[in-house]
Amino acid sequence: MPEAPLSRGAHHPPTAVPRDQPPPTTAHTAAAAGPPGLLTSLAPLLAEWLPRQRWFAGKGRPVTGFALVSATELLPWRASGGTPGLLHLLVRAQQPEPPGHRHGFGCGHRRGAAASDCYQLLLGARPALPPPLAPALIGRPSGGPLDGQTVYEALADPRLTTLLLERLRMPGRLGPLRFVREPSSAIPSALAPRVMTAEQSNSSVVYGDTFILKLFRRVSPGTNPDLELPLALARTGCTRVPAPAAWFEAEPPAEGAGPRPEPFTLGVLQPYLAGSRDGWQLALDALAADGDFTGAARALGHATAEVHLAMARALPTSVLRRPQIEHLAAAMSERLDSAAAAVPALQPYRTALHGAYEDLAALGRAGRTWAAQRIHGDLHLGQALLTGDRGGGDGDGGGGGRWSLIDFEGEPSRPLAERRRPQPPVRDIAGMLRSFDYAAAVGRHEHPQEWAGRTRAAYCAGYAEASGGDPRDEPELLRAHETDKAVYEVLYEARHRPDWLSVPMTAIHRLAATRA
């Protein structure tokens, strides 16, 4: 069958699948915009493949349809021959809104009880897959411009991931896609690519132990914090965070009479910290050897404070006054009530935990204020990398190693606007303190709370040395954020890892007793 051409860089008006139509695995999927039959031919394959991906956010809910936002041919394919094609897609997956869900995400399209998340897909196309690429198979479309081709996950193909790096080396536009490179960055060619296999909410490709490309899978209009914050920090001279070397984005089509949405951040290329180890593994190693981790924790607190101070210099700050503090406490209380309804083990602690939030609100009513700024948003031991010294030392602490912080995306499940909002820095600190508790429990220390307590104290002391303010000096603010994080962990563990539920429940017991 003749191959239907796909215009390079084509923009296609999004089309919705009416909610009363059958799911996309049937032949009744709404007609796709753009190249004739492209989305129609891909929809049955994507309906099977997409929900199985680690980064797919809508698990447990049926996919009721797809809508094409944009399609860009990065490398033309041929009906015959050995050259693979590379197709970049932004696709909305339409699903019923989850119960109690109040936030839109993705392209911002909602129709009644339906919601749509926008996903970035990179599809390879070949007449047949060589054996090494067999696990990447998505399927063979019937009809449409890819008829007769074998479609697969492009990141599994070194030829296609090499092409992505070349696009970043040579900045410019291709249809709706815009590739940008920092003027000072030197990106060599011919760096061997490898896909990172660790499960995560995005996808990453390492190039020759020199660079790492993070590809955001679930995207929405607006600059992703994992680009915005490291760029801003680099321009302050902060070296605790790898500076972006290049990135790419997509300009979504205008819809209706409203303003054109902000560009989607699609991927960021940063230096790869070869030979580094993350704080989680270092902490577990220290626990296994019955070693001390307080020196490493103190240095990590110092590094965290440096990054917070740099973000406060580089980006707008605000002050939380009574209305904002009361709203913050009310949101925490609402999350507690929702979690307690789902996890009965929380019920006996509700009164004491609500009291922690009420203490915070009472300070706001009494005139107390707190500074708010941009923060990491999802800080834990896995987001901290130590390079140069395996003993847990830091360059500023005499051990020769150095802590860096990575992954500034925040919690991917949160709306982008929320993740970009200024917040108290103590939210990051609370996340790291909770991570120490987890390490002590998973590492099976004989006295986990004692180990975690020493480590938490060292981290806070290191933070105070660099910032001039000890987070323990504001116990109501710290306790409220720690409690909020522990409540979130209880709900997560109950749903996904019930064997781990005792870890956050131990913290819940401690926090409730502290308030009492």
N, C-alpha and C positions, 0 to 999 in steps of 0.2 A: 504494500500500500504506500502511495507517495507520502513523503514527510511534509506535514504542514509547517510552514515557517513560523517562528516566534520572533516578533520584532524585538530588537535588543533594547533593554531599558524601558520596556513598555509600562505605562501606568494604567491601571484598570479601576474604574469606579467600583467600590465594594458593593456586593450584592448579597442580600440576606436570603436564607432559606426559611420560608414561612413555617411557623411552629407546628402547624397541623400536618406538615408533610412527613413522610417516612424518613428514617435516618439515612445518612449518606451511603450506607452499604447497599441501598436499593438503587434502581435505575431512575428514581424520581427526584434526585437531587436537583435543586434549582440550577438553571443554566448559569454557567460561569461567565463572567465578563472577560473581555480581551480575546486572546487567541482562541479560535473556535475549539471548544471541547477540552481545553487544558484542565480546568478545575474539575469538570465532570469526569474526565478520565482518571484523575488522580484521587478524587474523593474516596472511592471504595478502598484504595490502598492506604491512604492516610488514616481513615477511620479505624483500620486494624493496627497500623504501626504506631501512630502518635500516642495513644493512651499507654503504650508499653514503655515509653521513654521516661527515664528517671526525672527529667525536667518538666514533664507535662503536669500542669497544676490542677487539672480538673478530674483527677482520678475518682472513681466511684459515681460519676454522673455521666449519662449518655451524651454522646456527641450527636446533635440533631442537624448539623449542617456545617458547611464551610463557606467562607467568603474570601475572595482574593483581593488583597490590598495592593500588591505590586508583584511583578515578575520581571526579573532581569537576567538576561543570558550573559553570564560572565565568560563562558567559553563555548563556542558553537559546537554542536555535536553533528555527527555524520551517521547516516543510515548504515554505513558499512565502514570498516576501518578500525584502527586501534586507538584513535584519539578519543578520550572521554569528553563529554560535555558537562558543563557546570551551570546549573540554574539556581538563582537566588529567589526565594519566595518569602513574602510576608502574607500570612494566612490567618484569618480569624476562625477559631473553632467555637461554634455556637453550642452552648449547653444550658440546661436549666440553672437558674440561680440557686446556690445552696441555701438551705433554711437559715434564716437569721442573718444572711449576708447583707451588708449595707454599703459596701464599697465597690465601685466599678474598677475595672483594670483593663489594660490592653488598649484597644482602639476607642474605647469609650462608647461602644454601641450596646444599648440595652433595649429590649422590646418586651414589655410585660415582665413575665417571669424568666425571660431568657437573658443570658449574659454571653459575652464573647471575649475571649482572651486572644491576643495577637501573638503569633509565634514566628520566629525566624527559622526558615528551613533552607538547607543547602543540599540540593539533590544532584547526584551524579547520574549520567546517562551513558550506557554502553550497549552495543548489541547483545553482548553476553558478559557475565562477570568472570574474571579469573578466580581460581579457587581461594586465594587469600582474601578476596573481598566478599566471599559468599555470606559471612555473618552480617554484612551491612545491607543485605537485600531488603528492599521495600516492596517491589513487585514489578509487573509488566503491565503498563497501561493499555487499555483497549480503546482505540480511537484517539483523536486529538493529535496535537503536534508531536507527542512522544510515542505514538503508536509503533509497536515493534521494538522499542528500546527496553532495556532493563534499568530500572530506576533504583538508586541505592543511596545510603547516607554518605555524602561526599567527604566528610571528615575522615573516613576510613581510607581514603585514596591519597597516598602521598603526592601524586601528580597534581591533585586538585588543591590540597592544602598548601603546596608550594606556590600555586597560582595566587592564592589569597595573600601570601606574603609579598609577592611581586606587586600586587595591586596596592598594597600599603607602602611599598618602597617608592612607587611612582604615583604620587597623589593626583587626584583629578576627579571628574564626575563620569558616571556611566548611568544614564537614565536617572532614576530617583536616588541612586547611591552616590555618596560623596566620600572619597578617601582622603584623609588628612595626615600629614606627617609633620612632627615638630621640626622646625628648621635646624636645630642643633643635633638632631639624632642621626646617627649613621647606622643604616640597616644593611648588612652584607647580604649578598645573594647566595644561593646554593646552601642554605642551612637546612640540614635534614630534619623533617618534621616528624613528630610522634604525638598521638592523641593521648591525653591523660585519661586513665581508666577509672580513677576514683569517682564514686557516685557523687554528683553535685547537681545544683539547680541550673547550671549552665554547662557549657562545653569549653574545654581548653586544649590548645595545641602548643607544644613546646618545640621551638626551632633551635636545634643544635646546642642546647644548654645555654643559649644566649638571650632568647626572647621567649615570652609566653603570650599567646593570643587568647584572650577570654572572649568567647562569643555568648552574648546574651540571647537566650532562647525565647523567653516570655518578655515581650517588649511593650513599651507604651510611649506616647509622645512626651518629650522632655529629656534633658540631659541626665544620663544615668550617674548617680553619685560616684560610681567606680571610675568614671572619667573626670567628673567635675572636681571632686575633692583631691585626688592625686595631682591633677594639673595645678590647682590653686596652691597646694602645699609645695610643689616643686618651685613655683614662682616666688615663694617666701624663702627659699633656700633650705627647707626642711629635707633632710636626707633619710628620714626614718621610713619613708614610703617610696617604693619604686615609681619613678616618674614615667608617664606615658610617652612612648616614642612615636606612636601613630594610632589612628582609630578610624572607624568608618561609621556612617550614619545613613539614614534614609529619610527623604522628605516625603511625608505622606500627602496624598492628593487632598485638595480642598473639597469639602462636602457642603453643599447648600450655600447659603448666603453668609455663613459665619466665617470667622478668621481661619486661615490655614493652620492646622495643628503644628506644634513644635516638632522638629525632627526626632526620629527614633535613634538612640544610641545603639549600635548593633555589635560592635566589638572594639576592644582596646588591646593594643600591643604594648607590653611593658618588659623591662629587663627581667630575666629569669635568675633568681638567686640560687645558682647551682651550689650544691653542697650544704644548703641550709637544712635545718630540721625544725619542725613546728613545735610550739610550746607544749601541745598535748602529749606528743611522744616523749619529749624531754622530761615532762613531769612523771609520766608512767615509768620511764627508765629510772628516774631517781627513786621512785617508790619501790620498784623491783629490787634495787640495790640497797634499800634502806638508807638512801642518801638524803642530803639536805637540799631543799629547793628554794630556801629563803633568799639566797643571794640572787638567783635568777629572777625570782619574783620581784625583788626590790628594784633590780635593773629594768624589768619590764614595766613596773609602775612609773619609773623615771621616763621611759620611752613614751608611754601613753600620755603623760603630762606634756611632754614636748610636742606631740602631735596635736593635742587639744589646744595648746597655746598658739601653735602655728595656724590652726584653723580659725581661731578667734581673731587673729591678725588679718587673715586673708579674706574672710567672708563675713557677711552681716551678722550681727548679734542682736539680741533683744533682751528684755527684762520680763520675767513672769511675775505678774501682780495678782491680786486677789481673784479676778475672774478667770485668768489662765490656770492658777493653782487649783481653784475649785473644780474647774473643768477636768484638769489632769487627775485629781483624786476621784472624781465621779466616774471617769472612764476606767480607772483601775478597779473601782468597786463593781462596775458593770461586768468587767471581764471575770472578776471573782465569782459573781453570781452565776454567770453562764457556765464557768468551769465546774462549780459546785453542783449545778444541776446535772452535769454529765458525769461527774466523778464523785460518788457518795462519800469517799474517804475524806473529802475536803469539808464536809458539812460540820463536823465538830469544831472546826477551827474558824468558821466564818466570822463569828463575833470579834474575836481577837484580831483577825486579819483586816476586817473592815475598820477596826479601831486604828490601825496603822495609817490607813488612808484618811481617816477623820482627823488624826493628829496633824497630818500635812495640811489639810484644808483649814484647820483651825489656825495654823500659823499664818496662812494667807489672809484670813479674816482679821488677824491681829496686826496686819501691816507688813509681814515679812515678804521679801522679794528674793528671787534668785535669777542669776544670769542664765541665758539660754544661747546656744550657738550650734553650729553644725557639728555633728559627732559621727563616729564610725557607724553606730546603729546596730551592730550585731557582733560585738567584740567578745571573743573567747580565746582560749589557748590555741585553738586550731588556726586562728587568724594572725598569730604572731610567729615570725620566723627568726631563728637565731643562726647567724653565719659566723664562721671563723673560730668558734670555740665550743666544744661539745660538753664542757663542764658546767655550762650555765652562766658563765660570766658575761659581762658587758664591757664594751670598750671604755665606757665612762666609769666602770666599777673595778677595773683592773684585771679582768679575766681574759681580755683579748677578743671576745666575741661581741656581736652587736645585734640588738633586736630591731626588727622591722615589722611594720604592720601592713597587712594586705586586705583585699576584698572589702572595699568600702561601699558595696552595693546596699548594705543594710539588709533587713529581713525581706527577701524577695516577695513574700506573700502580702506585704503591705503595699498600699497604693504609692506610686512614685511621689506624689505631692506630699504625702505624710513623711516619707523617708527624707525629703529635702527640707523639712521644717526644722528650725532651731529647737534644740531640746537641752535640758540640763546635762552637763558632761557626766554627772553621776550615773546616768543610765548605762554608759559604757562601763564604768567602774563596777556597777552591780553585775553586769554580764560576766566580767572577768572573775569576780568573786564567786559567782555561782559555778564557773568552770573549775575553780580550784576544788570546790566541794565534789564535783563529778569525778575529777581525777583521783581524789582520795578514796572515793567509793569504788571506782573501777579498778584502781591499783591495789585494792584489798589491803590497805594499811591496817595494822592492828588497832590503831586508834585514829580512825579517819577524821573525826572532828578536831582532834588535837593537831594533826598534820595540817589540815585545811586552815585552822585558826592561825597557826604560825605563818603560813604562807600568805593568807589574806592580810595579816598585819604588816608583813614585809612589803607587800605590793602597795598598800596604802601609804606606808612610810616613804617608799621610793617616789610615789606620786607627789607627796607633800614636799619632798626635797626639791623637786623640779618646778612645782607650781606655786609653792608658797601657801597652799591651802590643803589641809588634811580632810579627805571626805568623811572621816569618822567624827569630825567636829560638827557635822550637820546630821545627827543620827536619824531624825524624822524623815528627811529627804532620802537618805541612803536606805533606810529600812523599807520605805514605801516602794522604792524601785526594786530592791531585792525581792520583796514579797510579790510584786507584780511579775517579775521574771520567774520565780518559783511556781506561781500559779500557772503560768503558761507551760512550764515544764511538766507539771502534773497532768495537764490536759494532753500534752503531746505524748508523754510516755504511756498514759492509759490507752491511747488510741493506737500507738505504733509499737511500743516496746514495754508491754506490761511488766516484764521481768525487772525493768529498771525503775518502776514507779517508786520504790522505796527511797531512791536517791533524793528526788525533790520533796517527798513527804517528810524525810528527816529534816530538811531545811524548813518546811512549813511548821513542823513541831517547834523547832528552835525559834523561828521568827514570832510565832504566836506566843511562846513563853516569854520572849524578850519584851513584847508589848505588855503582857500581863504584869 
